[in-house]
């Protein structure tokens, strides 16, 4: 058994798509119209046949409440691995990305937390050493 798909709940699929592809650097994978919304996935440029990230529309009322509570408490919705969290922080900051946590080293891991512009905090993390 393995993970082939995971999701992040977004308040605007197109804005999420633009941010995840244009700013974070993910590649488009699937884009299938489904009535009011789309089956819209992206993948890592480093693994285009790997795990897909579904940009899930925020359709259920509980999703809005859940996301708002996580943001209020400063908790990331999910985490993405990067080679160097500090370098990625610098690159994304220069691109105008807002961070709620600057790079912090915790034992063997360095993390930073960004706002994905679609209602989520996302952690980036790298293993040091």
MMTF fields as JSON, N, C-alpha, C and O atoms, coordinates in Angstrom:
{
  "mmtfVersion": "1.0.0",
  "mmtfProducer": "UNKNOWN",
  "numBonds": 515,
  "numAtoms": 516,
  "numGroups": 129,
  "numChains": 1,
  "numModels": 1,
  "chainsPerModel": [1],
  "groupsPerChain": [129],
  "chainIdList": ["A"],
  "bondAtomList": [4, 2, 8, 6, 12, 10, 16, 14, 20, 18, 24, 22, 28, 26, 32, 30, 36, 34, 40, 38, 44, 42, 48, 46, 52, 50, 56, 54, 60, 58, 64, 62, 68, 66, 72, 70, 76, 74, 80, 78, 84, 82, 88, 86, 92, 90, 96, 94, 100, 98, 104, 102, 108, 106, 112, 110, 116, 114, 120, 118, 124, 122, 128, 126, 132, 130, 136, 134, 140, 138, 144, 142, 148, 146, 152, 150, 156, 154, 160, 158, 164, 162, 168, 166, 172, 170, 176, 174, 180, 178, 184, 182, 188, 186, 192, 190, 196, 194, 200, 198, 204, 202, 208, 206, 212, 210, 216, 214, 220, 218, 224, 222, 228, 226, 232, 230, 236, 234, 240, 238, 244, 242, 248, 246, 252, 250, 256, 254, 260, 258, 264, 262, 268, 266, 272, 270, 276, 274, 280, 278, 284, 282, 288, 286, 292, 290, 296, 294, 300, 298, 304, 302, 308, 306, 312, 310, 316, 314, 320, 318, 324, 322, 328, 326, 332, 330, 336, 334, 340, 338, 344, 342, 348, 346, 352, 350, 356, 354, 360, 358, 364, 362, 368, 366, 372, 370, 376, 374, 380, 378, 384, 382, 388, 386, 392, 390, 396, 394, 400, 398, 404, 402, 408, 406, 412, 410, 416, 414, 420, 418, 424, 422, 428, 426, 432, 430, 436, 434, 440, 438, 444, 442, 448, 446, 452, 450, 456, 454, 460, 458, 464, 462, 468, 466, 472, 470, 476, 474, 480, 478, 484, 482, 488, 486, 492, 490, 496, 494, 500, 498, 504, 502, 508, 506, 512, 510],
  "bondOrderList": [1, 1, 1, 1, 1, 1, 1, 1, 1, 1, 1, 1, 1, 1, 1, 1, 1, 1, 1, 1, 1, 1, 1, 1, 1, 1, 1, 1, 1, 1, 1, 1, 1, 1, 1, 1, 1, 1, 1, 1, 1, 1, 1, 1, 1, 1, 1, 1, 1, 1, 1, 1, 1, 1, 1, 1, 1, 1, 1, 1, 1, 1, 1, 1, 1, 1, 1, 1, 1, 1, 1, 1, 1, 1, 1, 1, 1, 1, 1, 1, 1, 1, 1, 1, 1, 1, 1, 1, 1, 1, 1, 1, 1, 1, 1, 1, 1, 1, 1, 1, 1, 1, 1, 1, 1, 1, 1, 1, 1, 1, 1, 1, 1, 1, 1, 1, 1, 1, 1, 1, 1, 1, 1, 1, 1, 1, 1, 1],
  "groupList": [{"groupName": "UNK", "atomNameList": ["N", "CA", "C", "O"], "elementList": ["N", "C", "C", "O"], "formalChargeList": [0, 0, 0, 0], "bondAtomList": [1, 0, 2, 1, 3, 2], "bondOrderList": [1, 1, 2], "singleLetterCode": "X", "chemCompType": "L-PEPTIDE LINKING"}],
  "groupTypeList": [0, 0, 0, 0, 0, 0, 0, 0, 0, 0, 0, 0, 0, 0, 0, 0, 0, 0, 0, 0, 0, 0, 0, 0, 0, 0, 0, 0, 0, 0, 0, 0, 0, 0, 0, 0, 0, 0, 0, 0, 0, 0, 0, 0, 0, 0, 0, 0, 0, 0, 0, 0, 0, 0, 0, 0, 0, 0, 0, 0, 0, 0, 0, 0, 0, 0, 0, 0, 0, 0, 0, 0, 0, 0, 0, 0, 0, 0, 0, 0, 0, 0, 0, 0, 0, 0, 0, 0, 0, 0, 0, 0, 0, 0, 0, 0, 0, 0, 0, 0, 0, 0, 0, 0, 0, 0, 0, 0, 0, 0, 0, 0, 0, 0, 0, 0, 0, 0, 0, 0, 0, 0, 0, 0, 0, 0, 0, 0, 0],
  "groupIdList": [1, 2, 3, 4, 5, 6, 7, 8, 9, 10, 11, 12, 13, 14, 15, 16, 17, 18, 19, 20, 21, 22, 23, 24, 25, 26, 27, 28, 29, 30, 31, 32, 33, 34, 35, 36, 37, 38, 39, 40, 41, 42, 43, 44, 45, 46, 47, 48, 49, 50, 51, 52, 53, 54, 55, 56, 57, 58, 59, 60, 61, 62, 63, 64, 65, 66, 67, 68, 69, 70, 71, 72, 73, 74, 75, 76, 77, 78, 79, 80, 81, 82, 83, 84, 85, 86, 87, 88, 89, 90, 91, 92, 93, 94, 95, 96, 97, 98, 99, 100, 101, 102, 103, 104, 105, 106, 107, 108, 109, 110, 111, 112, 113, 114, 115, 116, 117, 118, 119, 120, 121, 122, 123, 124, 125, 126, 127, 128, 129],
  "secStructList": [7, 7, 7, 7, 3, 3, 3, 3, 3, 3, 1, 7, 2, 2, 2, 2, 2, 2, 2, 2, 2, 2, 6, 1, 7, 7, 3, 3, 3, 3, 3, 3, 3, 3, 6, 6, 3, 3, 3, 3, 3, 3, 3, 7, 6, 6, 7, 6, 6, 1, 7, 3, 3, 3, 3, 3, 3, 7, 7, 1, 2, 2, 2, 2, 2, 2, 2, 2, 2, 2, 2, 2, 2, 6, 7, 7, 1, 3, 3, 3, 3, 7, 1, 7, 2, 2, 2, 2, 2, 2, 2, 2, 2, 2, 6, 6, 7, 7, 3, 3, 3, 3, 3, 3, 3, 3, 6, 6, 3, 3, 3, 3, 3, 3, 3, 7, 1, 1, 1, 7, 3, 3, 3, 3, 3, 3, 3, 7, 7],
  "xCoordList": [0.838, 0.0, 0.888, 1.923, 0.47, 1.243, 0.308, -0.811, 0.763, -0.024, 0.166, 1.297, -0.943, -0.833, -1.469, -1.23, -2.297, -2.985, -3.211, -3.573, -2.995, -3.346, -3.955, -3.899, -4.53, -5.196, -4.944, -4.559, -5.17, -5.188, -6.487, -6.78, -7.257, -8.543, -8.306, -7.697, -8.795, -8.539, -9.845, -10.861, -9.805, -11.013, -11.205, -12.271, -10.195, -10.292, -9.333, -8.115, -9.898, -9.049, -8.099, -6.937, -8.553, -7.672, -6.541, -5.389, -6.863, -5.803, -4.81, -3.602, -5.327, -4.449, -3.563, -2.356, -4.15, -3.385, -2.274, -1.132, -2.618, -1.622, -0.495, 0.673, -0.835, 0.177, 1.043, 2.27, 0.393, 1.14, 2.025, 3.095, 1.597, 2.427, 3.361, 4.565, 2.819, 3.599, 4.579, 5.614, 4.27, 5.141, 5.919, 7.142, 5.198, 5.881, 6.634, 7.595, 6.209, 6.949, 6.434, 7.122, 5.235, 4.644, 4.237, 4.09, 4.057, 3.64, 2.169, 1.7, 1.433, 0.048, 0.023, 0.896, -0.959, -1.087, -2.466, -2.559, -3.524, -4.884, -5.717, -5.596, -6.558, -7.491, -8.759, -8.871, -9.712, -10.947, -12.129, -12.325, -12.926, -14.112, -15.083, -15.327, -15.624, -16.588, -17.709, -17.872, -18.466, -19.53, -18.953, -18.197, -19.311, -18.863, -17.365, -16.751, -16.777, -15.366, -14.606, -15.147, -13.346, -12.494, -11.751, -11.479, -11.429, -10.485, -9.134, -8.703, -8.464, -7.285, -6.122, -6.116, -5.131, -3.985, -2.686, -2.577, -1.704, -0.346, 0.609, 0.252, 1.829, 2.86, 4.186, 4.373, 5.087, 6.425, 7.178, 7.12, 7.886, 8.73, 9.831, 10.323, 10.221, 11.258, 10.731, 11.519, 9.398, 8.799, 7.451, 6.409, 7.46, 6.211, 5.263, 4.078, 5.766, 4.9, 4.605, 4.083, 4.936, 4.765, 3.406, 2.416, 3.386, 2.169, 1.544, 2.223, 0.241, -0.483, -1.079, -1.511, -1.092, -1.719, -2.994, -2.945, -4.136, -5.431, -5.723, -5.667, -6.031, -6.445, -7.954, -8.734, -8.333, -9.713, -10.546, -10.17, -11.682, -12.516, -13.131, -13.513, -13.209, -13.718, -15.252, -15.912, -15.81, -17.245, -18.043, -19.209, -17.459, -18.177, -18.008, -16.893, -19.097, -18.979, -17.938, -17.312, -17.75, -16.766, -15.345, -14.481, -15.108, -13.756, -13.352, -12.211, -14.28, -13.995, -13.651, -12.681, -14.436, -14.219, -12.889, -12.123, -12.619, -11.381, -10.16, -9.223, -10.175, -9.044, -8.825, -7.691, -9.898, -9.78, -9.191, -8.386, -9.586, -9.058, -7.563, -6.804, -7.136, -5.71, -4.914, -3.875, -5.396, -4.696, -4.647, -3.606, -5.761, -5.827, -4.786, -4.179, -4.587, -3.631, -2.218, -1.297, -2.045, -0.727, -0.254, 0.949, -1.197, -0.845, -0.895, -1.917, 0.187, 0.177, -0.793, -0.947, -1.443, -2.356, -1.581, -2.047, -0.391, 0.456, 1.901, 2.186, 2.799, 4.216, 4.804, 4.488, 5.664, 6.363, 7.858, 8.414, 8.5, 9.947, 10.661, 10.253, 11.713, 12.577, 14.024, 14.31, 14.925, 16.333, 16.954, 17.779, 16.552, 17.144, 16.062, 15.748, 15.496, 14.388, 14.779, 13.973, 15.992, 16.414, 16.517, 16.077, 17.088, 17.195, 15.812, 15.552, 14.938, 13.584, 12.814, 12.041, 13.016, 12.417, 12.861, 12.038, 14.149, 14.678, 14.083, 13.681, 14.028, 13.485, 12.017, 11.602, 11.242, 9.807, 9.515, 8.595, 10.276, 10.106, 10.344, 9.598, 11.381, 11.686, 10.572, 10.402, 9.813, 8.685, 7.403, 6.351, 7.487, 6.328, 5.495, 4.43, 5.955, 5.216, 5.307, 6.373, 4.169, 4.117, 4.349, 3.681, 5.297, 5.598, 5.07, 5.163, 4.519, 4.077, 5.125, 5.072, 6.082, 7.211, 8.459, 8.516, 9.44, 10.722, 11.425, 11.011, 12.471, 13.167, 13.597, 14.162, 13.316, 13.685, 14.262, 13.697, 15.391, 16.029, 15.59, 15.701, 15.09, 14.638, 15.312, 14.835, 16.414, 17.178, 17.695, 18.336, 17.433, 17.972, 17.132, 17.446, 16.064, 15.139, 15.051, 15.042, 14.985, 14.694, 13.355, 13.118, 12.47, 11.137, 10.844, 11.464, 9.899, 9.337, 7.879, 7.534, 7.023, 5.593, 5.139, 5.383, 4.469, 3.998, 2.478, 1.816, 1.946, 0.525, 0.335, 0.962, -0.526, -0.69, -1.675, -1.996, -2.155, -3.096, -4.5, -5.38, -4.723, -6.011, -6.585, -7.404, -6.141, -6.708, -5.919, -6.414, -4.7, -3.907, -2.529, -1.96, -2.005, -0.597, 0.069, -0.444, 1.203, 1.939, 3.359, 4.032, 3.801, 5.166, 6.092, 5.735, 7.277, 8.351, 9.4, 9.65, 10.015, 10.975, 12.126, 11.951, 13.312, 14.489, 15.253, 15.283, 15.863, 16.744, 18.112, 18.653, 18.661, 19.977, 21.047, 20.875, 22.129, 23.267, 23.28, 24.201],
  "yCoordList": [-1.166, 0.0, 1.236, 1.271, 2.256, 3.493, 4.669, 4.494, 5.835, 7.051, 7.474, 7.592, 7.704, 8.193, 9.57, 10.253, 9.979, 11.254, 11.783, 11.035, 13.068, 13.748, 15.074, 15.441, 15.79, 17.021, 18.148, 17.935, 19.351, 20.551, 21.258, 21.44, 21.651, 22.295, 23.778, 24.464, 24.269, 25.651, 26.411, 25.83, 27.716, 28.52, 29.021, 29.541, 28.873, 29.281, 28.406, 28.551, 27.502, 26.551, 27.226, 26.832, 28.22, 28.846, 29.599, 29.513, 30.341, 31.051, 30.054, 30.285, 28.941, 27.9, 27.334, 27.179, 27.029, 26.493, 27.46, 27.052, 28.736, 29.739, 29.821, 29.939, 29.758, 29.839, 28.572, 28.653, 27.413, 26.163, 25.891, 25.301, 26.312, 26.097, 27.293, 27.11, 28.494, 29.676, 30.142, 30.719, 29.9, 30.382, 29.233, 29.294, 28.187, 27.08, 26.167, 25.507, 26.124, 25.35, 23.953, 23.165, 23.622, 22.33, 22.334, 23.395, 21.146, 21.0, 20.591, 19.84, 21.078, 20.626, 19.135, 18.649, 18.412, 16.991, 16.7, 16.333, 16.86, 16.59, 17.856, 18.602, 18.092, 19.222, 18.782, 18.894, 18.28, 17.727, 18.533, 18.6, 19.153, 19.877, 18.933, 17.815, 19.4, 18.601, 19.524, 19.752, 20.043, 20.969, 22.296, 22.929, 22.712, 23.997, 24.022, 25.089, 22.859, 22.767, 21.897, 21.486, 21.623, 20.808, 19.771, 19.987, 18.643, 17.687, 18.217, 17.989, 18.932, 19.711, 19.265, 19.49, 18.624, 18.131, 18.702, 19.08, 18.749, 19.154, 18.102, 17.318, 18.106, 17.173, 17.903, 18.994, 17.292, 17.837, 17.781, 16.781, 18.862, 18.869, 17.82, 17.321, 17.482, 16.477, 15.058, 14.119, 14.884, 13.55, 13.652, 13.453, 13.963, 14.203, 13.006, 13.175, 11.808, 10.626, 10.195, 9.105, 11.045, 10.716, 11.108, 11.19, 11.342, 11.654, 12.948, 13.962, 12.889, 14.066, 14.81, 14.201, 16.132, 16.992, 17.543, 18.308, 17.148, 17.622, 18.976, 19.117, 19.963, 21.281, 21.193, 21.548, 20.714, 20.352, 21.597, 22.398, 21.767, 22.932, 22.845, 21.775, 23.993, 24.107, 24.053, 25.068, 22.883, 22.763, 22.462, 22.845, 21.801, 21.407, 22.478, 22.956, 22.877, 23.926, 23.622, 24.543, 22.378, 22.019, 22.351, 22.646, 22.301, 22.589, 24.025, 24.283, 24.947, 26.353, 26.553, 27.236, 25.963, 26.073, 25.441, 26.022, 24.253, 23.533, 24.346, 24.527, 24.835, 25.607, 26.87, 27.196, 27.574, 28.813, 28.538, 29.325, 27.425, 27.072, 26.766, 27.17, 26.058, 25.769, 27.053, 27.232, 27.947, 29.215, 30.033, 30.596, 30.104, 30.87, 30.368, 31.159, 29.055, 28.455, 28.37, 27.914, 28.81, 28.795, 27.412, 27.175, 26.493, 25.107, 24.9, 25.182, 24.414, 24.138, 23.011, 22.048, 23.148, 22.135, 20.898, 19.773, 21.111, 20.01, 20.495, 21.657, 19.613, 19.94, 19.416, 18.31, 20.227, 19.842, 19.773, 20.645, 18.737, 18.592, 19.461, 19.531, 20.109, 20.9, 20.529, 19.992, 20.816, 20.493, 21.394, 20.945, 22.676, 23.653, 24.664, 25.556, 24.534, 25.389, 26.865, 27.725, 27.16, 28.567, 29.164, 30.291, 28.424, 28.911, 29.045, 30.005, 28.099, 28.164, 29.332, 29.995, 29.585, 30.748, 32.037, 32.908, 32.153, 33.347, 33.496, 34.592, 32.403, 32.431, 32.842, 33.711, 32.216, 32.502, 33.884, 34.559, 34.308, 35.658, 36.701, 37.673, 36.494, 37.413, 37.441, 38.432, 36.342, 36.26, 36.823, 36.792, 37.341, 37.956, 37.045, 37.45, 35.828, 34.904, 35.381, 35.77, 35.344, 35.749, 34.527, 33.504, 34.652, 33.587, 33.967, 35.123, 32.99, 33.201, 32.693, 32.998, 31.915, 31.461, 31.489, 30.828, 32.237, 32.247, 30.919, 30.177, 30.606, 29.344, 29.171, 30.077, 27.995, 27.65, 26.244, 25.335, 26.076, 24.767, 24.085, 24.639, 22.87, 22.057, 20.699, 19.815, 20.546, 19.304, 19.177, 20.099, 18.059, 17.833, 18.43, 18.224, 19.168, 19.68, 21.203, 21.78, 21.847, 23.276, 23.431, 22.851, 24.233, 24.441, 25.932, 26.766, 26.246, 27.585, 27.37, 26.32, 28.35, 28.207, 29.386, 30.544, 29.069, 30.085, 30.075, 29.095, 31.19, 31.347, 31.035, 31.67, 30.062, 29.66, 30.531, 30.202, 31.611, 32.567, 31.99, 32.677, 30.753, 30.084, 29.548, 28.628, 30.141, 29.772, 28.776, 28.287, 28.458, 27.451, 27.966, 28.817, 27.434, 27.569, 26.275, 25.187, 26.392, 25.235, 25.293, 26.32, 24.187, 24.102, 23.584, 22.676, 24.165, 23.576, 23.095, 23.737, 21.969, 21.376, 20.722, 20.118, 20.862, 20.182, 19.53, 20.025, 18.417, 17.726, 18.387, 18.573, 18.736, 19.375, 18.298, 17.35, 18.481, 17.606, 16.426, 15.617],
  "zCoordList": [0.0, 0.0, 0.0, 0.666, -0.759, -0.817, -1.067, -1.548, -0.745, -0.976, -2.424, -2.897, -3.133, -4.501, -4.674, -5.67, -3.677, -3.751, -2.345, -1.437, -2.178, -0.937, -1.35, -2.524, -0.416, -0.814, 0.16, 1.31, -0.33, 0.482, 0.103, -1.078, 1.106, 0.869, 0.62, 1.441, -0.527, -0.923, -1.13, -1.512, -0.872, -1.037, -2.467, -2.797, -3.317, -4.714, -5.525, -5.429, -6.32, -7.041, -8.023, -8.112, -8.754, -9.741, -9.06, -9.487, -7.999, -7.269, -6.686, -6.71, -6.16, -5.619, -6.723, -6.535, -7.861, -8.985, -9.389, -9.599, -9.497, -9.879, -8.85, -9.221, -7.563, -6.508, -6.461, -6.422, -6.466, -6.335, -7.544, -7.401, -8.739, -9.925, -10.169, -10.346, -10.179, -10.534, -9.485, -9.819, -8.21, -7.132, -6.486, -6.36, -6.08, -5.402, -6.37, -5.974, -7.627, -8.624, -8.9, -9.548, -8.425, -8.768, -10.235, -10.842, -10.804, -12.197, -12.264, -11.409, -13.272, -13.452, -13.788, -14.507, -13.278, -13.589, -14.194, -15.365, -13.415, -13.89, -13.772, -12.801, -14.76, -14.726, -15.442, -16.663, -14.662, -15.208, -14.677, -13.463, -15.566, -15.109, -14.397, -14.85, -13.288, -12.523, -12.041, -10.842, -12.985, -12.63, -12.197, -12.935, -11.003, -10.468, -10.178, -10.182, -9.927, -9.56, -10.554, -11.581, -10.233, -11.093, -10.256, -9.075, -10.885, -10.308, -10.75, -11.881, -9.84, -10.192, -9.317, -8.107, -9.951, -9.194, -9.739, -10.905, -8.842, -9.194, -8.635, -7.755, -9.168, -8.713, -8.572, -9.11, -7.852, -7.69, -9.01, -9.724, -9.331, -10.526, -10.408, -11.42, -9.18, -8.951, -9.118, -9.226, -9.143, -9.26, -9.969, -9.344, -11.27, -11.999, -12.067, -12.352, -11.81, -11.776, -10.344, -10.113, -9.392, -7.978, -7.427, -8.153, -6.148, -5.421, -5.95, -6.114, -6.21, -6.671, -5.48, -4.502, -5.581, -4.59, -5.213, -6.176, -4.657, -5.131, -4.503, -3.281, -5.319, -4.834, -4.649, -5.532, -3.489, -3.151, -2.849, -1.993, -3.548, -3.259, -1.865, -1.391, -1.237, 0.127, 0.092, 0.31, -0.181, -0.358, 0.892, 0.981, 1.838, 3.048, 4.114, 4.322, 4.808, 5.829, 6.91, 7.434, 7.24, 8.272, 7.822, 8.647, 6.513, 6.006, 6.321, 6.704, 6.16, 6.437, 7.907, 8.235, 8.781, 10.223, 10.618, 11.386, 10.091, 10.389, 9.96, 10.739, 8.714, 8.205, 9.032, 9.382, 9.343, 10.123, 11.5, 11.998, 12.122, 13.447, 13.369, 14.249, 12.326, 12.166, 11.992, 12.626, 11.137, 10.901, 12.181, 12.521, 12.89, 14.139, 15.141, 15.864, 15.178, 16.103, 15.527, 16.205, 14.27, 13.645, 13.234, 13.119, 13.009, 12.676, 11.163, 10.539, 10.567, 9.131, 8.775, 9.526, 7.617, 7.101, 6.668, 6.844, 6.1, 5.654, 5.588, 5.878, 5.21, 5.139, 3.837, 3.399, 3.225, 2.006, 2.288, 2.957, 1.778, 1.921, 0.89, -0.269, 1.321, 0.437, 0.759, 1.829, -0.168, 0.066, 1.13, 1.927, 1.138, 2.049, 2.425, 1.637, 3.612, 4.038, 4.066, 3.713, 4.477, 4.528, 3.115, 2.886, 2.186, 0.807, 0.173, -0.551, 0.441, -0.108, 0.505, -0.188, 1.778, 2.443, 1.741, 1.461, 1.462, 0.785, -0.612, -1.004, -1.361, -2.724, -2.713, -3.479, -1.846, -1.8, -1.23, -1.692, -0.245, 0.301, -0.788, -0.898, -1.587, -2.681, -3.722, -4.432, -3.808, -4.745, -4.141, -4.778, -2.906, -2.279, -1.393, -0.928, -1.15, -0.288, 1.158, 1.636, 1.841, 3.251, 4.128, 3.983, 5.031, 5.98, 7.361, 7.774, 8.066, 9.445, 10.425, 11.616, 9.915, 10.729, 9.865, 8.828, 10.281, 9.586, 9.851, 10.741, 9.105, 9.322, 10.778, 11.391, 11.308, 12.675, 12.658, 12.05, 13.331, 13.408, 14.695, 15.789, 14.532, 15.666, 15.545, 14.833, 16.243, 16.112, 14.694, 14.187, 14.044, 12.704, 11.57, 10.398, 11.907, 10.896, 10.975, 12.062, 9.804, 9.734, 9.04, 7.98, 9.657, 9.098, 8.962, 9.622, 8.103, 7.97, 7.573, 7.032, 7.835, 7.537, 6.69, 7.029, 5.575, 4.642, 4.533, 4.877, 4.046, 3.76, 2.279, 1.431, 1.957, 0.557, -0.226, -1.368, 0.343, -0.252, -0.436, -0.957, -0.022, -0.23, 1.068, 1.067, 2.196, 3.485, 4.298, 5.314, 3.882, 4.585, 4.952, 4.268, 6.044, 6.36, 5.918, 6.178, 5.255, 4.748, 5.304, 5.214, 5.874, 6.385, 5.293, 4.544, 5.209, 4.404, 5.375, 6.395, 5.066, 6.001, 5.256, 4.197, 5.844, 5.299, 6.434, 7.56, 6.109, 7.062, 6.977, 5.887, 8.112, 8.146, 8.352, 9.119, 7.65, 7.865, 7.06, 7.165]
}
